[in-house]
Amino acid sequence: MAHRKSQRPAPKRAIFAHDPLTGRTAEVRAIQPHAAQKPYRCPGCRQEIAPGVGHVVVVPLADASERRHWHTACWENRATRPPGW
């Protein structure tokens, strides 16, 4: 019997962007709904991100303790709408 190779997903490539809150380069990580276990406050709209809602985490490279959780739409529209709008 022939062995089949396991189908592992390709490793995710890191995405880097300018963080408008810190002014520094940050890594942007997607959080899947099943992994979103607790509520966070989005700095883009200042509304709650409820548990079970997919979103992004922006982690400044200089200081990971300054990471922030954003609604995906707020993060994508950060250039046209300042944080806290």
N, C-alpha and C positions, 0 to 999 in steps of 0.2 A: 504494500500500500504506500502510495506517495505521500510525503508530508507537505502540507500546505503552509506557506508562510503566514504568520499572524498579520492581520491587517491593522497595523497601528496607525493612528492619525499622525499626520506630519506635525512636527513641533511648531508651535506658534512663534511667529516672528514678532519681536518686540516693536512697538510703535512708540515713537518719541515725538513730543510736541512742546510748544511754548506754553507754560502754565501762566495764565493771566493773573492768578492770585499771588504767586511768588516772583514772577518775572524770570523764572529759570526754566531750563529744560527738564521735562518730566516724562516718565514712562506712562503710557495710557494702557490700562488693562480692562478688558471686557469681563463683566461679572454676569454669569448666566443666572436666570431666575431661580433655579434650584439651589444655587450657592448663596443667594442673598438671604441671609438668615435673620438679620435684625434691621431696624429702621436707621436711616441716616438723613441728614439735612443737606440738600443740594445747595451749593453756594451760587449756582446760576439763577435760581428762582426763589430760593429760601423756603421751598416746600419740602415736605417729607418724602423720602424714597421708602416706600413700604417694603416689608419683608416679602420676598417672592417676586420682586420686580427687577428685571435685568437692568443694568446700568454700567457706568464706567468708573474706574478708580484712577485718579491722576496722582502719581507718586513722584514728587520732585527728586531728581537724582542726588542733589546736595543734602537732602534731609528727608528721609522716608517717613519720619514722624509727622510731617506736614501733609500727608496724603489726604485727599478729599474725594468723596463719592459724589458724582454728578449724574443727573438724568442724562441719558444718551442724547436726547434732543437738545437739552441745554448746552451740553458740551459741543455738539455739532454747530450750534448757532452762537457760540461765544464771540465770534468776530463781529457780528452785527448787533449783539445785545450784551452789554456789559454785565458782569456778575452782580447778582442782587437786584436785577431789574424788576 
